[in-house]
Amino acid sequence: MDEKILNEVGFTPSEEPDFIEEEDEIIELIDAITADDDELEEADVSLKDMLLNSSEEELYEVIESAYAIDIAIALEDFEDEELLAFFGRTDHEHMARILEQMDEDLQQRFVELLDYPDIMGMFKYMSNDDIADIIGEMPVNRRKTIMRMLKNKVSVDIASLLLYEDDTAGGLMTTEYIALSGNMTIEKALSKIKEIGPKTEVIDTIFVLNGKKELIGVADLRDILVEDNDTILSEIMDDNVISVTPDIDQEEVSHIASKYDLTAIPVVNRKGALLGIITVDDIIDVLFEEQTEDILKMGGASAEENIDSTVTESVKFRLPWLMVNLCTAFLASFTLSLFEDTISQVVALSSIMTIIANMGGNAGNQTMSIVLRSITLGEINLKDDWQKVLKPVAAGIINGAIIGSVAGLITAFRYGNIYLGVIVVLAMVMNNIVAGIFGFFVPLVLKALKVDPALASSIFLTTATDVLGFFVFLSLANMFMPLLV
């Protein structure tokens, strides 16, 4: 076999793999590894072509072998006519799995194209919480029509799910789970699990109820399988159950799941009756959603905006915080105007003061990031932990002194004035203290005010470090003026 080919795929001639018998296989492997973007784009085109124009047998091979989410993403580029054409070549069961994975906009665009019998045909294979999410976004008249067409029990379950806000535990939960009576034997429990297991989202965790339908424990399927048939379910259950009420925010649900390593969280009412469960896939979605939302809000952007938003939507989402930013910029400008005479006498101040402000902003962002993470993990709150501000203040003094000394030496050398260097050191220390205080308290105060702590925190922090940084630096320069001119 050719040595060059073997070397390109990581083998030496002495290590020629005995599991590859034909040289053509190596060449195909190299071609796959070195595929360029044009080839990848052609692969996408071929997938679209396959979904629309392949034979029925080939189409189902693609659907069976590919992940539903990948097909859902490919469908985002389809026109309405192409969506209908694809739907016409797919059965309701496969289409239901793909529909569950579509993003909200595509879901609504797709079901808007379909007749009610086709929608109901897909709903038959979908979980109640996914159905509720789709119905909840429909126009009122269309929603009412579909609710009337659903079976009574399904309709009641979905109606109960629609009562809760999307970002609460009630809005996340599903009503498809396995709940058994605590006085049931293992033999009967296994029989019941086999009967209803295929219709539920979670089968490895069994929820145990008392005679009043109250949640009294959970049992692991593994433990059930190894017990004797005559054993009572309540004897092997874990009665230390972690649960939530339906009105709890979804972010708090994700914290609980992460803290206790839960794959499913039961949702109970005030009396302890089991209403539904929240599965780990929904929890992962919440974590991703909350993380994205926090990152956007820290910059004053909206989580509702994306790269495909219209210009009008982008302006609507961004303009309010830009106006806030404009006001804070005027505040910084007003601070500078108070020291126009000082700046005019020592022009060097105008170039140095931006360094002071920028370093303060960076230091504040470091503190704020740590505090935001602690808030997200439920490790800190304003009432009990306000005294922890001493740590960022101490860090600000030390960091400010070190960074300020470096900046002060450079400034003194550049402008030939040691007193200007001293001012830089003092201003850097003081602005780092300000940065630590505001970086610590801004997110905590927002949280205490029931406002998302990531909401434009950076804007408020930057305003503080700019305004106070300018004020401190120029005030010190004013005091040392006889030594600077």
Secondary structure by P-SEA (a helix, b strand, c coil): ccaaaaaaacccccccccccccaaaaaaaaaaaaccaaaaaaaaaaaaaaaccccaaaaaaaaaaccaaaaaaaaccccaaaaaaaaaaccaaaaaaaaaaccaaaaaaaaaaccaaaaaaaaaaccaaaaaaaaaaccaaaaaaaaaaccaaaaaaaaaaacccccccccccccbbbbbbccccaaaaaaaaaacccccccccbbbbbcccccccccccaaaaaacccccccccccccccccccccccaaaaaaaaaaacccbbbbbcccccccbbbcaaaaaaaaaaaaaaaaaaaacccccccccccaaaaaaacaaaaaaaaaaaaaaaaaaaacaaaaaaccaaaaaaaaaaaaaaaaaaaaaaaaaaaaaacccccccccccaaaaaaaaaaaaaaaaaaaaaaaaaacccaaaaaaaaaaaaaaaaaaaaaaacaaaaaaaaccccccaaaaaaaaaaaaaaaaaaaaaaaaaccccc
